[in-house]
Amino acid sequence: MTMEPQTRQVAPFLERLYRRTAHGIKMGLEVQEGLLARLGHPQKAMPFVHVAGTNGKGSVCAIIERALRAAGFVTGLYTSPHLVRFNERIRVGGIPVSDEDLAGLIETVDGADRAQAVGAGGRESTFFEFATAMAFEHFRRSGVQVGVLETGLGGRLDATNVVRPALTVITRIGLDHTNYLGHTIEQIAAEKAGIIKPGVPVVCGAMPEEARRVIEAVARKHHAPFIAAEEAVTVRVRRATLDGQNLQVETASTHYGPLLFPLLGRYQLENVATAVAALEYLGEISTFSCGEEAIRSGLEKLWWPARFQIFSREPLTILDVAHNPDAARALAAGLKSVLGQRDLALVISLLADKDLAGFIRPLAGRVKKCWAVQIQNERAMPLASLVSGLRAAGLKVEGAPLGDALGRARDWAAERDGTVCIAGSLFLAGEVFTHMGVHDLDSLRREAEKEES
């Protein structure tokens, strides 16, 4: 993992944090629980909506948090990974943690971690365990009333799975992280369903039937009410343009449309249904009731970059963080609905543990030209492997540095009135922003909100 641009104030502290990536991924909750005990259990200071899944969980978290904020609650949002700066992972009221606060959090959590590491059965926490503890501590210090928590990898043994949430949410399940979670949909669903707690309701997004059966079975075992989002919420597209999707959203109690949802891609309809089902049910079982206007606001004012984002219009360039076969199928469907028959150029990079053949299969028929790039990440797929895999799929592909690949793809598309799609990894999307001179995504958010007002 590479260091992102930061102020001098916080850079030394982040260097210490990033060294923890050498610890790798360690599944289990004992160290995380020990670390949080040393901090005085900050995760117990507020209730959470806990979200797991393979695809869509970040978007669902973002919608839920935005609606709760519109309803007047002090919100905390924890997601991963980040695009440009670490600060993006930990937000209060939509604002990323400041460098000053981040430096203080790293010092505080590091001291607690050293203490728990020397105890019986202790060890230094991993990067993600440490970051999760920082999020809980920042939320407590900031007086957060309700947190929205995205799992990292899996669910059952994920570092976030130390909370007793008010509500759990599971988004679409697919094959990803198979080395850690299992090689079948059922095995992965069982790991994700590990966030379900006794008596705590679970909202289930649209997903393969074999995954849904597993989640329902776990919910029954824990006497947890089960809410199927696709049965509770209906979402229809009235019209889609490059400015967003005009949606009709209906539930048994409320009619939310028409409204303009800014994120493109038909796959987002599942995420809208899941988030609305979660928000309505949360309002029924807790004091965190949003109401119709707040939920509409959460949908219409959402800002969540690199999700089928129109990065530029001349030539049309789309940036998306799709990185597994299910996400690639959703991306292909979105491209078809928005682009029609336009020629498509693809700029791609993936991590080494991803299924390249499965990822490219749904896109290969659309892509006329492809540029493969090497992202600056120790987990990146080697460029030679990426190029050979793309050629095996029948694509015309060149390997190039990111800047050259973007320039050549844009020139190619401009000559043909075509489109550029940049996809394959969230880390690639982050490097694209940095290459374009964007070192603080929050400044883009503020500009977007200023234009809306």
Buried (B, 14 or more C-beta within 10 A) or exposed (E): BEEBEBEEEBBEBBEEBBEBBEBEBBBEBEBBBBBBEBBEEBBEBBBBBBBBBBBBBBBBBBBBBBBBBBBEBBBBBBBBBBBBBBBBBBBBEBBBBBBEBBBBBBEBBBEBBEBBBEEEEBBBBBBBBBBBBBBBBBBBBBEBBBBBBBBBBBBBBBBBBBBEBBBBBBBBBBBBBBEBBBEEBBBBBBBBBBBBBEEBBBBBBBBBEEBBEBBBBBBEEBEBEBBBBBEBBBBEBEEBEEEBBBBBBBBEEBEBBEBBBBBBBBBBBBBBBBBBBBBBBBBEEEEBBBBEEBBBBBBBBBBBBBBBBBBEEEBBBBBBBBBBBBBBBBBBBBBEBBBEEBBBBBBBBBBEEBBBEBBBBBBBEBBBBBBBBBBBBEBBBEBEBBBBBBEEBEBEBBBBEBEEBBEBBBEBBEEBEBBBBBBBBBBBBBBBBBEEEBEBBBEBBEEBEEEEE
